[in-house]
Structure formats: structure tokens, C-alpha cells
Amino acid sequence: MVEAILHGFLLAFGLILPLGAQNVFVFTQGALQPTLWRALPVVLTAALCDTILILLAVLGVSLVVLSVAWLKTLLYAIGILFLLYMGYLTWRSRPSTETEQKAIQFSPRRQVIFAASVSLFNPHAILDTIGVIGTSSLSYAGAPKWGFTIACIAVSCLWFFGLCLAGRLMGELDRSGRFLRGLNIASACIMWGVALYMAWGLFTR
């Protein structure tokens, strides 16, 4: 049981650590929102989406979805469009003053929609979840399997909260807005880069 929990903890941490569109969006919202609590919608949505993906991977349901070719293609296409659109909005954001920062803060509804899009419409994240977490869970059964699953989910929830908190702290230190502007540029480039990579994979597979 302890081995399964430790395995889940280390595996989930290794998967979630690399910088991607989802992590960048959570961090950015943490930096832009006036308080940590105002950024909770993005944290809760990202954590809930990851929880759903992990449960589907462990239960094996998502394997059926991705085995249908047209559903997989549709998932890629939607993910590409969302990332291109989000990159465009992020690039346009220029929080050089406190007033401008307030003007581009995402509403709770918009946080939820965007966080869900970068979580659920990210084929690479889904494939990683299925291929790594789903496959690794096959080594366990009963209580150890649920211990492994809960450990993966716990890491995801704690990571997003910590990422948002780090963004909030950086936002407090950056009164000029230069850091946030640089972060927006980097975020947009990452989103566009992921979209292009996904498009390349869609047309060459």
C-alpha cells in the first residue's frame, strides 16, 4: 500500500512538473488576480479536470475513446483551435499598470472555461495520463490501486494550488508589470508552440 502511494506520488509529480499551457495559465491567473481567492476557479477547474482524466485512465474508459479515430482527430482539432485563441488573447494582454491588470483579469466563468479547455482538449496530456498513469495502475489491485490513484490526484491538486500561490507572490513583487508582460509573451509562445506541435502530429500521423 505504501509502495503504491509513493509510486503514485512520484509518477504524478514527474508528469505534472514540465511547463505547459495548463501550468502557465494557472500561474498567470495567480499573478493577475487581485487576491489568491479570486484565482480559485482556475485552480479548482484544473484540479478537477486532472482528477477526471486520472480516474478515466485508471478505470480504462478513456482508452475506448481514443481508440476511435475520428474522436481522436476531433480532439486534436479542438485543442489546436483553443490553444491558438488563448495564445492570441494572452499575447494581447499588456498589464503595464495596476489599472490595466484589472482590465484583463479573467472572470470566474472565463477562468473555468479556459482552464477546462487546456486540460481536457490537450491530447498529449490525455495520452500521457493513459499511457503512464493508466498503464502503471495495472500493477495494483484493490486498496493499493486506489492508494496509487488518490496519490496521483493529491499531487495534482496541491501542485495547482502551489503554482497559483507562486504566481500571486510574483504578481505582488512586480508592480511595474514588466514581469507579467514577459510572462504573457512566454505563455503565448508556449501555447502557439504546443498548437503547432499538435497540428504537425495531426497531419503527419
Protein Blocks (a to p, Z undefined) as FASTA:
>chain_A
ZZmmmmmmmmmmmmmmpgcfklmmmmmmmmmpmbfklmmmmmmmmmmmmmmmmmmmmnom
mmmmmmpmklmmmmmmmmmmmmmmmmmmmmmpccfbfklmmmmpccfklmmmmmmmmmmm
mmklmmmmmmmmmmmmmmpghjllmmmmmmmmmmmmmmmmmmmmmmmmmmmmmmnommmm
mmmmmmmmmmmmmmmmmmmmmmmZZ
